């Protein structure tokens, strides 16, 4: 009698357990990636300025979710979630860059319109004077107009050069670049890489994107990427790790549109320490990648 009434309850519990066993798996990284993905989806700026990058992020997110639905291993799910998270971070950075570019372009249009209005007014005034003047005065006015045009062109060129230099200085300041005898040097510390790995994390990719933006805006500039380690481990291992980390930065810049000929790479292992290798803090300072920005002619001073 009791077995007869317990059977439906037992079947319901069994069905619930079966549903749980076949539902999608979840990991902490996948959940965090979902949060960041929803934030990117909700941003109108992302839809406006980086739709292709967002589509790639959506594709990567779908692959991670499909792996979770198939109940693959946590490592497989996290690998795909990490790739999706990188694409989401890249989408956000591209959005920020394109917003800044749009603001600069808008400011440039306003400046061009003011200059056009000024030149139009000057041309009209010159025409009125020309109509009232004799042929001799007209020749003199033409000479003056030509000289004025040359002056304006020189002023425009100087203003454009100043604007480019100001933009370059601001971007380099954002990357904490330091002026040295070899030129401006940007240091990417150990925290921008996966622990004891040569793979850039999301912050490292963001820093690389900022550097790529600088190189895109300054096509006459090149860079030399130099890798360094602390003295822990063998010299051969340290040499290889320094080369792999420098190569990771070089590869990231090339994937972001910088042609290979503009990015040189060298690894120095534990040579040229930035601090003594006597404390954990000092050793972390030695685990770094330094990026030397060339001069305006594309030349980098060798170490």
Order of alpha helices (4+ residues) and beta strands (2+ residues): alpha-alpha-alpha-alpha-alpha-alpha-beta-beta-alpha-beta-alpha-beta-alpha-beta
